Amino acid sequence: MSAQPARDNIVIRSLSQIGDCALFLLQILAAVPRSLKHVRETVRQLWFVGAMSLIIIMVCGLFVGMVLGLQLYDVLSIFGGTSATGTVVAIAIYRELGPVVTALLFAGRAGTSVTAEIGLMRATDQIAAMEMMAVDPMAYVVAPRFLAGVIAMPLLCCVFCALGIFGGHLVGVSWLGIDNGTFWSNMTATVDLVKDVINGVLWKSVAFGVVVSLIAVFQGYTTPPTSEGVAYATTRTVVASSIAILALDFVLTAFLM
Amino acid sequence: MSQRQSYAVGTGLFIVLGFAALGYLATQTTSVANTSRGPSYTVEAHFANIGQLKERAPVKVAGVRIGQVQSIVLDPGKETADVKLAIDKRYDKIPDDSVATIFTSGLLGDQYVGIQYGSSAKTMADGGTLALTRPAQQLEEMLGKFFGAGGAADNLSGSYTVKARFTNVGALSIGAPVKMAGVAIGSVQSVKADPVKLDAEVMLAIDKKYSQIPDDSAAAVFTSGLIGTQYVAIQPGGSPDMLKNGDELVLTQSALQLEDLIGKFLVNGSPSDKKPADNSGSTTPPAGKH
């Protein structure tokens, strides 16, 4: 986890980062039982990364659903299939947009602040101080933030999806005049509980929650203890999370289909 | 302590909201919403062909959902499908000579089982069998009777031109294939409106290879597939004289309005409703009627 010699080439550096990250995940998992005595800290983090992210998630979900409703109505009207708008909005949101957009927003809203917070703790020697006082920083700082992220992601994703459906309904039914009954009955006839909601919304968002939280705490914990290092680590959290989310989304889709 | 409690309450609300959203998604927007929860009884029906019918598809009477398809298995030793229908206990007054039919909702929609009441005084009991069934109507077969197969025009080496007049060419465009028996034999050279006769004058370039077309053949504007492009189909006649360059095809059939056509089949899908469709009679050439 120490800073790599600058002469390593980029492949070696990337590989060692991934390796460090995986080892860090094992350390976090090992620290999870110890962090249970700090359950209050986990709840506080859940409030911070989850409940505080609700507004942005809800607003974005609403707009994503609304724009989907508009676009799909426009295209489907070519084929006279506007009654399928509800179905396509629901499937698009459940399978892809819900988990992916929520994870991207989550990385930007919560991941960065976790990285910056842990990075500043590192830079101001608070982590070293904890170790001196025999407080395990893995159990007290890292594991609660990681757990909170993993728990918050699927919940946020569900809220996002529900608001997205509401947004699609608002545009499709209230504004563009699709029949309310058709909208819902087509949706319920096609959307599948296991394939769309469990595989799409739940598993994907849990996986994204693990990845985003891991990257956030890892970048914060291993940041160079300077103000520049913290800024750099925060940026890298967003970049690495976004790439990881989109790449993992493809892999998960291929497996869960 | 009060600070702690406020975030604890907020976190709790967040978790409750998240699970409420999940519950809403799972139960209200998926097929789970369609599973009937009330007590139901089972009725069997045997179909020669179930088409795309799936388990949990709705069972409807007069368009109202009264139950769902419970299971679909192939009858052992027979070439029929055994479909078990779970029907809500509230609807227990179904005459035992009712007819079960597999319908399609809309043009491209899912299939469902429709039950049309018979006139018997006896009602269906649990485990009973609906003896009268009508299989799924294969849209492809129906449409195949009207439309030829798709395909691109041959590379035209040398061609001769014939004229055809249509009262309506639909969306026929220049370059559209001309087909005989489903095989492309040429292409549409030009589509012009005739300012005097007020109809469409279509010039067809037909490959020289196909010079044995009787001059009383008919030309019709057809559509390939459901939402495909339109083409001109030549239906050979019986005349001993062949078409020559510059001839005109006198017998033509204009583009069918797909909406009218399909509307007649899907809305009046059952034989009992056939009469009004026959009376309006535009699916068959009027020459056959008069």
Interface residues (C-beta under 8 A of the other chain):
Chain A: R40 V43 R44 L46 W47 F48 G50 A51 L54 F79 G80 G81 S83 A90 Y94 I151 A152 P154 L155 L156 C158 V159 C161 A162 I165 W184 M187 T188 A189 T190 V191 D192 L193 D196 V197 V201 L202
Chain B: R4 Y7 A8 G10 T11 L13 F14 I15 L17 G18 F19 A21 L22 Y24 L25 A26 Q28 T29 T30 S31 V32 A33 N34 P58 G106 L107 L108 D110 I227
